[in-house]
Every structure is written in structure tokens, then in C-alpha cells.
Amino acid sequence: MGWRFFAGFLAMVAGPCWSAAHTTARHDFMVGIDRAAWVDPSPTRWPGSHESVRFVVGDSIEVTCLPQPGKRQITPPLFLGLLCGEPVVLMAPAASLAPDDVARYVAHHEAFHLVIQRMTARIPMNALSPWPPDAELLGMAAFSEDVQAAMTHTSEVACLRVRHAINRLSPTERVYLMNVSHNEWPADAYATLVTWGSLDVAKSRALRGRVSADPEDDTPGYAPGVAVVRRIEAEIGRAEWQRRYQSGQHLLNILADALGCEPWVESVGSGKVARLSDFAGGSFHLLRRTREAR
């Protein structure tokens, strides 16, 4: 959501033997994958018998299945991976997460990152760029407004406007765009669909405004996601774009193809996380690569 997400997988350890420290936990609940919002029939790679994600907001956790069990602090601001074989999202407390509706929205957003993007889909290699400092992303706010506005125009005009918006970005911002558009735009659209049952741009923007008021938030370039996915669905349908996304196509190229534009992103190899693991946030390896499917 407004936090950098990580996925790290080493070796699976059996048994859900951990718990949140309830003296500090603000939220602790389960979320699944909503099959009205994510309709692609590709099998979801749930670990073992777990078919939901545990979402916890708090300062610390108790872990008993590690070689050295005990109380651990959450590494700010987010852990996203497996604990004792269970899919888990752990978030440090933030003021914007206090209301239940915001927490639920964020939980679905992060569950999408973990289950669909990291456990199931192929990932384009050019969607794995490092996250630059916000000071190097000053053009992303204007870019976001330009792209959202472009989605209300005819396909021909939208193509020209998006291309112009991309060309105005700095080299660093363009690299960042490859990451944020492919990873964050679908996650925001999915969370919006689950929360409100439709790709409601106004409601999504209002909620994101509440999250962005938090000084710990860093979300440059997230805003176009719902409008972009809504336009893609209007052109080619939900099942088709999700099939292409899971096969490793970059979302910007799915949008370009839906509008009849030339591709905006170089077609590169994609990879899939080959093994799920426990207790590691911050690194994962794509062990199988193919050319991006068209």
C-alpha cells in the first residue's frame, strides 16, 4: 500500500507456532483471495493447508518454531512472507491504520502482493527495480494526474497522453515506474474491488488520501492504478488481463495493447518464485525465466 513491500522465502518450517504480542497489536485478522475480484483460474500456490493470509498490526511477535524462539520486533515498516509455514503480513503501527476500514483495505492490498504476485504469478524482470528515495521521484505526482486523466479519453488520445507523460519522467522515475505500475497498480485495484465491489476511483482516491496523510507513508505514483485497471477491463475484460498478468506480461504493456498502442515497456524475461520459505523478508530469487508472453 503506502509501504515498500518485500517477499523473502528460504525453507519451509512446519506448524503455525507464533502469535502477535497482544499488548501492542491493533489488528489481527485473516483475509483470503476474493474470487470475484481475482478471477484468473490459474492455481494459487498456497503453502500447505493455509488458504488465507494473517494480517497483524503491532510492535512485536512471539515465535516458537524458530531454532531460537522468543519475542521479536517487527522490522519497520513491514514483513511480508511466511511464519512457521503460514502466509503473514506484519505491519508496524501507523496512525492511518487505526480505522478498521483502512486496515482492511491495506490487508487486501498486501495479501495480493504476497499470494498473487509472489506466490503465484510470473514477474517481469524489469518490475524488480530498487525503490529510489522520494526526493528522486518529484515528477510522479504530475505523472499520476496525467495518466488518470488520459484514461477518460479515446484510445488514440490516451496512447499519446500516456506516452507523453512517460517521456517527461527522469531516467530514475522511469525505472521506478516499471516497479510501481506493475506491482502497486493491480494491488490497489484489487483492494478497491474487494472493499467496494467496483473499481471506484473516487472512493479509492479518498481512502488513499487518508493513508497519505500519515508521515510514514511513501506512495508516489500509486494513484493511477484503479483508473488504469478499470480502463483495461473495459477494453479486454477482467479474466483476460489477469491471465496475461499472471503469465508475466508487464501491466503497462497490457494497457498499451488494450488501447491499441505500441508497447511502452521492453519485453524481457519473467520469472517465478520457485520455492516458498519462512522467516526472511527482503530477498527472493526468480529461478525460472522465460520470454515475456504476448
Helices and strands as residue ranges (DSSP letters): E 18-20, E 27-31, E 53-57, E 60-63, E 70-73, E 78-83, E 86-91, G 95-97, H 100-111, I 112-118, E 123-124, G 125-127, G 134-136, H 140-150, H 155-167, H 171-196, H 201-212, H 225-236, H 238-247, H 251-259, E 269-273, E 286-291
